[in-house]
């Protein structure tokens, strides 16, 4: 549902924490390098809703994203067909933090393996969305499809 959408655009500076959930931790730009670290939470709510916060991140090549499980039984795994051609697939262990280095331009689809059917997915857009058509043609479980349809429709194409 669009009311709970949490997005983290790459252009946000130090004011980012004021514009998004206070539960999201932000890394700093490393001195001498054009690398930005972003921390995302894997959230389990009392209502049994499972999600990543935020569920969309705009990033630049070379940025890193760290997935932080805040509840038990979560992980982060790339979705086949939703990675740039030069990106390596990834899969973290349950309950373990993982950092992904975003080298290739394009869209990165991410799922929580145990909660994929419940729609626990997110999208990372790095630079130009070079694989938008391919990402849109992947088959997902119904709840994941609903969120991905919304996220993919919002990806800037220019």
C-alpha positions in Angstrom: 0.0 0.0 0.0 1.4 3.4 -1.0 0.9 4.9 2.4 3.6 2.8 3.9 6.1 3.3 1.1 9.5 4.2 2.3 12.0 5.3 -0.3 15.6 6.4 0.0 16.7 8.3 -3.1 20.5 8.5 -3.7 20.4 12.3 -3.8 19.5 12.7 -0.1 22.3 14.1 2.1 22.5 14.3 5.8 18.8 15.3 6.1 17.8 11.8 5.0 17.0 10.6 8.5 14.4 13.4 8.9 12.5 12.3 5.8 12.3 8.5 6.5 11.7 6.1 9.3 13.8 6.8 12.4 14.5 3.1 12.6 16.7 3.2 9.4 20.4 3.6 10.0 22.4 5.6 7.5 26.1 5.1 6.8 28.4 8.0 5.9 30.2 8.7 2.7 33.7 7.3 3.0 36.6 9.8 2.8 38.4 9.8 -0.5 35.9 7.5 -2.1 32.6 8.0 -3.8 30.9 5.2 -1.9 27.7 5.5 0.1 26.6 2.9 2.6 22.9 2.5 3.3 21.4 0.3 6.0 18.0 -1.4 5.4 15.9 -3.1 8.0 14.2 -6.5 7.6 11.0 -5.9 9.6 8.6 -8.3 11.1 5.5 -6.6 12.5 2.9 -7.9 15.0 0.3 -7.9 12.2 2.4 -10.6 10.4 3.2 -8.2 7.7 6.8 -8.7 6.6 8.8 -6.0 4.7 12.0 -4.2 4.0 12.3 -0.6 5.2 12.7 1.2 2.8 11.4 -1.0 0.0 13.0 1.1 -2.7 16.5 2.6 -2.9 18.0 4.7 -5.6 21.8 4.3 -5.6 24.9 5.0 -7.7 27.4 2.4 -8.9 29.9 1.6 -6.1 27.4 2.3 -3.3 26.8 -0.4 -0.7 23.6 -1.6 0.9 23.5 -3.4 4.2 20.5 -5.5 5.1 20.0 -5.7 8.9 17.6 -8.3 10.3 15.6 -6.7 13.2 13.5 -9.9 13.7 14.3 -13.6 13.5 13.9 -15.6 10.3 14.8 -12.9 7.7 17.5 -12.8 5.0 18.2 -11.0 1.8 18.5 -12.8 -1.6 18.7 -11.6 -5.1 15.9 -12.6 -7.4 16.8 -14.5 -10.6 16.1 -12.3 -13.6 16.2 -9.1 -11.6 19.9 -8.3 -11.6 22.0 -6.3 -14.0 24.0 -8.5 -16.4 27.3 -8.0 -14.6 26.0 -8.3 -11.0 26.7 -11.4 -8.9 23.7 -13.1 -7.2 23.7 -13.0 -3.4 22.0 -14.7 -0.6 22.5 -14.1 3.1 22.0 -16.7 5.9 18.9 -16.2 8.1 19.3 -13.7 10.9 22.6 -12.4 9.5 23.5 -8.9 8.4 24.8 -8.8 4.8 26.4 -5.9 2.8 26.1 -5.8 -1.0 28.4 -3.8 -3.2 26.3 -2.4 -6.1 28.7 -2.3 -9.1 26.5 -2.7 -12.2 23.9 -0.2 -13.3 20.3 -1.6 -13.4 17.6 -2.9 -11.1 18.3 -5.3 -8.2 15.3 -7.3 -7.0 15.6 -8.6 -3.5 13.5 -11.0 -1.5 13.4 -12.5 2.0 13.5 -16.2 1.1 11.1 -17.4 3.9 8.6 -14.5 3.4 8.7 -14.1 -0.4 5.2 -15.5 -0.7 4.0 -12.9 1.8 5.4 -10.1 -0.4 8.6 -9.3 1.5 10.5 -7.8 -1.4 12.3 -4.6 -2.3 13.9 -2.9 -5.3 17.3 -1.2 -5.7 17.8 1.0 -8.7 21.5 1.7 -9.5 22.1 4.4 -12.2 20.1 3.8 -15.4 17.5 1.0 -15.1 19.1 -1.1 -17.9 17.2 -4.2 -17.1 13.7 -2.7 -16.5 12.0 -4.9 -19.2 13.6 -8.1 -18.0 12.8 -7.3 -14.3 9.2 -6.7 -15.2 8.8 -10.0 -16.9 9.9 -12.1 -13.9 7.1 -14.2 -12.4 6.6 -13.6 -8.7 4.1 -14.8 -6.0 0.9 -12.7 -6.0 1.8 -10.5 -3.0 5.3 -9.9 -4.3 3.9 -9.1 -7.8 1.6 -6.5 -6.4 4.5 -4.6 -4.7 6.9 -5.1 -7.6 4.3 -3.8 -10.1 4.0 -0.6 -8.0 7.8 -0.3 -7.5 8.7 -0.9 -11.2 6.1 1.6 -12.4 7.8 4.2 -10.2 11.3 3.7 -11.5 12.6 6.8 -13.4 13.6 5.8 -16.9 15.7 8.9 -17.6 
